[in-house]
Amino acid sequence: MSKTDGYSNEVPRGNIFALLGPNGTGKTTLIRTILGRLRYKSGSIRVFGVKSGSDYSDIPGPGVGYMPQELALFEEFTIEECLTYYGTIYNLNAEDMQIRIDALMQLLNLPEKTRPVSQLSGGQTVIITTHYIEEARSAAQVAFMNSGTILKQSAPNQLMSEYQCSTLEEVFLRLCQRDIQRRKSRQMSLVQALSTVRIGEILEDVEESPKNGHKLNKKLIEVSRIKAMLWKYYVLALRRPMFLIMYYMIPIVALVTMNWTISQSPYNIPVAIYNADLNPKLSQLYIDSIDKEYLRLTEYPDNASAFESVVK
């Protein structure tokens, strides 16, 4: 089952929209799809009336700002090196890159450029008892999401008033309980549910906007990004010499250890021989051809004595 099955929504222009839900419900998948980072099998996504990823859209690109949940800062880098790294990825020339760096340093009130990222302040830690849902109270619209489905969307105060709850967390609990009951009733009356399933929705025609000249880069290999990655690993190797030493020493130690333990030839292995051929000339020639350095051969007159020597 897809994470965003049957999702349909419209976000007003110029408002703060909060999308809430537990882990694994499809929030990040939906955002990445809107940004054009993931492809969807069916449906349509339009931002400002334009389909994302088309020649008329600035998305993905300068038309949207996105703060992912993963950290994208390297603690071994300085502030200037970190900004230079991302500037190189976006193929900025040295002059424009320096202008952008100076502007960001002033805008974000950052310390000196040579300070490592690991020494920057991470801000304050606030412990709240209502979890992260209560942070959405300042949003103009709140949508509660569970299992890829929007349970309810409205203003925070309107939701708390409608369900007579004092917190958004209580609202989400009631919505989840109602959703569970709805799913159970759907399973019990499968025929009735199938008759009410919406096969599709008719999308309103949207007038195409003029082309803005922004083209989506679909190159598999980008020279500027390869250059940035090589420079990143070069700096990381200089800042973490022990990592560089271990990176090269571990394979060498593994090869030497395998050579000492596995690749060594066995020597002087005792072998019992009983030749029962009536005419042992041919078999004796084979026995004489065996390298005595590796096998220590001992001939026995009968099978019993040869077997007994091995058992001992």
Number of C-alpha atoms within 10 A of each C-alpha: 6 12 17 20 12 16 12 12 9 8 11 10 9 7 10 13 19 20 18 18 21 12 10 12 19 20 20 15 17 19 15 16 16 22 22 19 15 12 10 14 7 8 11 11 18 15 17 13 13 19 20 23 21 16 17 17 25 22 24 20 16 9 13 11 10 8 7 10 7 6 7 10 13 15 14 19 21 20 23 18 20 20 19 21 18 16 21 20 16 14 16 15 10 12 8 10 18 16 11 16 18 13 12 13 17 11 9 8 9 13 11 11 16 11 15 17 19 14 10 13 7 8 6 6 6 5 7 9 6 12 9 12 19 14 12 19 15 14 14 16 21 24 20 21 23 22 19 20 19 19 16 14 17 15 18 22 17 13 20 18 13 10 14 11 15 12 17 23 16 16 20 24 11 14 18 17 10 12 16 12 11 11 10 10 12 14 11 10 10 10 10 11 13 11 8 8 8 9 7 8 9 5 8 6 7 11 8 10 13 10 12 10 10 17 16 15 10 7 7 5 8 13 12 15 17 13 14 19 16 12 15 18 11 13 14 17 16 12 13 12 11 10 13 14 11 12 12 10 12 11 11 12 12 10 11 13 12 12 11 10 9 9 10 9 8 9 11 12 11 12 13 17 17 15 15 11 10 6 9 11 10 9 13 12 10 10 14 10 9 12 11 13 10 13 15 14 17 12 12 15 11 12 13 10 15 17 14 10 12 10 7 5
